[in-house]
Amino acid sequence: MIRYLRRIVYCVALALAWQAAPVGAQTKGEPVKIGAVLSLTGPGAGIGQPERAGILLAEQAINAAGGIGGAPIKVLIEDDGSKPDIAKTKAEGLIFDAKVVAMIGPTLTASTGAIGAITNGEGMAELTFTGLGPKIEKTYKSLFHILPPQELNARAMLEYTTKSLKVKRIGILHDTGYGQAVMNSLDALREKYGVEFVAVEKFEVGATDVTAQAAKVRAANPDVVFVIATSPVPFRNARQVKIDQPIVSAIGSASYEYIRGIGEYADDIVFPEFLVGENPKPEQAKFVAAFQKANGALPKNFEAAGWDAVHIAAAAIGKAGPGAGPKDIATAMRGVHQGAMAKYDFSRDDMTGIDLSSYVFSKVVKGKFERLPFVAK
């Protein structure tokens, strides 16, 4: 009980810091309902669970600060099991039955495609935790991305490889979901960066053993190996088949859950990402301290993304005004938003507005993330 009371008091202070709301603000009336579909189980759970943690903290903080115009918010969270067909069904229930006014999520790229078609048809704002993927997403004008486009993730990986490691022979191990989306962008950028992909091996999302593919990458003797997936399995397998070269990954695997899953093999993996809780940028320090105090753990990118998504949605609902419908809220969401993870501009063509200069680069050392001095330009 004492811990619970401390948490409530803390959330009031947190809301003051972030929203300048008066102390003791109260909420009343029917809650404003926001839907969220996340991968809380299955291969994407290592990302979805941190996203939920950020969402729940933001919900508490906003309500402790008085909600939206005095009305509390309620984020209705559903688990898609990391499967796009379930994501679609859960989203339909939230939109058409629960009557949410905006959507948050999903966690994985394929599920974004499944839900995006629905929210686009309704003109409803959807704050997805994936970067810009298939080209059709550019036609969805109410689909906003809290994570960067895969082209930007690919550029960040290549910037580090060619300018910090100063190597160009790359082996790649990637899954058929998120990894394939990043791989498509890597392929498009290959000539620009003058790199050679000496081996490219893919595996199904959720695969429990990719040793054979990892062995083929090792046999090509690359200078560096890219492992792009939302699972700890390929990282473990890469080291188990004696891939000793540097491993560079993408933001989709930069979570403590995945690092714990990789275990003893996690050391020295490099991630282009946005938030290193052990050494945050000055503008991120308040959020990191807030999350750590409330949860007893440091946040990463996906906790910050969950926090940002709820605050952006709440701000747009408040801007649209009482009685505003989903289309009005989506319109109000377009523009610049300063978040804990990054600065977004939803008026931009990529529907995220995140720049390459926003990336930080980290290396895992004994289960912790160490921010590197390298800066991409």
N, C-alpha and C positions, 0 to 999 in steps of 0.2 A: 504494500500500500504506500509506504514512504517513497519507494522508487517511482511509483506511478504518479504521486503528487509532484515529485521533483520534475518529472517529465512534462507535466502540464504547465508548471510554472516556467520551465525552460522554453516551451513552445510560445508562450506569451512574449518572452524576451526576444526569441528568434523572430517573431513576426514584427516586433518593433524595429529590429535591425534591418529587416528586408523590406518592410512595407510602410514604416512610419505610422503605424496604426496606434490609436490610444490604448493605454493600459486598461484592462478590465472590459474590453469590448465584448458585447454579448451577441449571440446569434439567436434568431427566432424564426418561426414559420417553417414552411415546407422547404426541404433542402433542394439546392440546385444539383441535378444529377449529371455526372460526367461518367461515361463508360470507359473501361480499359480492358483490353484483351492482351494478355502477356503469356509468355512461355514459362510457366512456373514448374512444369515437369517436362521430361524429355530432354533432348540434346541442347535446347536453348535455355534451360533452366539456370545455367550459370550466368546468364545475362538478365533473364526475366526476373529472378528473385531480387537482385540489386535494384532493378527498376522499380519493383514494388516497394522496396524500402524507402526510396526517394519519394515516391508518390504518397505513401502514408504519412511521412514526416511533413510534407508540404500541406496535405489535407489538414493535419492537426494544427499547423502553424497558422494557416489562413483562417480556420474557424476560431482559434484562440484570439485572433486579431479582429474578429467581427464578421468574418465570412465575406460575402459579396453583397454590399448594400444592406448588411444586417442579416441576410439569409445564409445559413450554413451550406457548405458544399458537401456532397457525398460522392466519392469515386467508387463506382461499382466495378469490381475487378473480377475478371473471368480468366480461367486457364485454358489455353488452346492445346496443351500437351505437345507443343512444337509442331503441330500439324495444321496446314492451311485450310483443310475442309472443316475442321473443328473451329478454327478461328472465324471462318465465315458464319457458321451457325451461331456461335456465341455473339458475334457482332450484330447479327440480325435480331437476336433476342434483346440485346441492349437498346438497339435503335428503335425497333418497332413495338416491342412489348414494354420495356422499362422506360421508354421515351427520354433517353438521355439527350442532352443538347450539344454535346461534342464528344469525340472519341480520342482516346490516347492508346498508343500501341499500333500494331503488335510489335513483337520482339524480332521476328525473323523475316527475311526478304520475301519468301514465298507467301507468307501469311499477309504481308502488306498488300501484295497483289490481290489476294482474295477479298480483303476488307475494303481496299481502295476503290474497287468498282462499285461497292455499295454506298460508301460515303460520298463518292463523286455523284452518283445518281441522285442522292438526297441534298447535295450541296452542303453537306455537313463538314465542319472542320475535323480533320484527323491529324493528330500530332504523332507521327510514327517514329519508332526508335530504330529505323533503318535509314541508310543513305539512299539517295536517288538511284534507283535500279533500272528496270526495263524502261525503254523509251516511252511507253504508254503512260508512265507516271507523270510525265511532263504535261499531259493533257488533263490531269486531275487537278483542277485549280483550287481545291480546298484541302489538298493533301500537303502537309507541311512536315519537313524532316528535321528532327532533333539531332540526328547524326549526319555527318558529311556525306556527299555523294561518293560512290566507290571510286570514281576517277581521282578524287582528291586523296583518298586513302592510298591508292596505287602510287600516286605521285609522291606522297610522303615516304613510302617504303623505298622508292627508287632514289629519292633525294638522299636518304641516309646511306643507302648501299653504295651509290656512286661518289658521294662527296665526303662521307665520313669513313666508310670502310675502303673506298676507292677500288672497288672490284666490279666486274661486269659479267662474269659467268655465273648464272643463277639457276638453281634447281628449285622446282616448285611442287609443293604437295598441297592440294586444296580439295575442299568438299564441293558437292554439286549444287549447293545453295548459295550462301553468303560468299564462300570461296570462289565459286564460279563467277559471281558478279564482279568481284575484285579482279579476278583473272582476266576477264574480258577487257577491263580498263588497262591492266598491265600490258596486255597484248597490243592494245592501241598505242601505248606509250613507248613500246620497246625501241622503235627506231629513233625516236626523239632523244632517248637517254643513251643510245648506242650500246645496249646490253644484249646478251645472248642467253636465251633460255635453253640450257643444255639438257634438261629433263623436266617434263610436266606430267605429273601423275594426279589423277583425281579419284575420289571415293565418295560413296553415298553419305548423305547427312545421317548421323547417328551410327555410323559403322563402328563396330567394337574392335576391329583389328585391321590396320592398314600397313602391316609390316611388309607385305610384298611390294606395295607401291613405294614405301620408304626405301626399301633395298634398291629398287631401280633408280631412285634419285641419287642414292649414295654411289652407285656404280658409275654414274656420269661424272663423278668427281668435280662438283661445282665449287666455286669459291665461297658462296653463301647459299643458304636454303631459306626460301619463303614457305612458311606453314600458315595457311589461311583457312580457318575453320572455327566453328563455335562448339568445340569439344576438346577436352584435354588429350584424347586418345592419340591423334597423329603426332603430337609433341613427344609423348612418351615413346611411341614406336620409333620415331626418328632417332632418338638417342639410344634406344635399345638395339638398333641395327648399326650402331656406331657411326652415326653422322656427327662428326666432331666439328664441322664448320659452323660459323656463326648462324644462328637462326633469327630471322626477322619475321615478325608477324604483323597483324593488323589490329585495329582497335577492338574488333569483335571478340577477341580472346583476352583482352586486358582486364581481367577481373580476378579478385582473390579466390573466388570459387574455382575457376579454371586452374589457377596456380597451385592451389591445394590438390587438385586432381592430377596435375602433372607431377607433383611431388618432387622427389630428388632430382628430376631431370629439368626442372624449371630454370635453374640458374643460367644467367647470361642471355636469355631470350630478350630481344629488343622489341619494344612496341612504340610505334608512333601513336600518340593518344592526346588527351587534353587535360587530364587532372591526375597529378601524383600526390596522393594524400599525405605522404611522408614529407613532401616538400612542395606545397602548392604555390601557385603564383599569388602575388599580393591580393588581387581581386577575388581570389577563391578562398582565402584564409577563413573568412567568417563562416562560409558554408561548411568547410571541413571541420572547424571547431564545433559548429552546431550539430552536425551529424555524429561526430565522435561522442559528444556529450550525451546525446539522446540514445545512441545505439551501442556505445562501448566499442566501436570499431571505426576504422578509417573508410571514407567513401572512395569510390572510383568514378569513372566516367558515367556509368549507367545509373548509379544512385543520383548523381548530379542531373543527368538527363531526365529522370523521373521527377525530381524536384522542379526542374525548369518547365517541363510539360504542364504540370498542374498550375504553376503560377502564370504561365502564358495563357492557358485556357481561362483561368479565373479573371485575368486582366481583360481579356477580350469580351468575356460575358459581361463584366462590369461596364466596359466601354460601350457595348451594344445597347445596354440599358434594360430596364424591366420589361418583361414580356417579349424580348427579342427572340426570333426563331433561329434555327441552326444556320441558315444562310447569312443572316445579319451578323452572327457571331464569327463565321468564317471570314466575312469581309473585314470585321474589326480586328482580326488577327493579323492581317497583312501589315507589314512594317517591321521596324527594328525592335528587338528585345534583347536586353542584357541578361544573360543567365549565369548560373554558377559554373556550368561546363564551358560555355562559349558565348559569343555574341552572335545573334541570329538576325537575318534580314529576310523576312518571308515575302518581300516584294521582288526578290531576285529570281532569276530564271530557274535556278536549281532548287528553289523553294527551301533553302536553308541559309545561304548567305555566309557560311563559315569559310574563312580564308586559310590558305596553307600556313601563313605566319602564326595562326592560332595553335598549331600543333606543338606539343612538347614530346620529347623522346625519353623513354625510360628503359632501364635494364633490371631484370630480376636478380636480386642478390639475397640468398638465404630466405626466400619466401616473401621478400619485401621489394617494393619498386623504388629504384634509385634514379632520380632525374639526371639525364645526361646534359652536357653543355651544348650539344649540337642544336643548331637552330636552322630550320628550313626557310628559304626566302623565295 
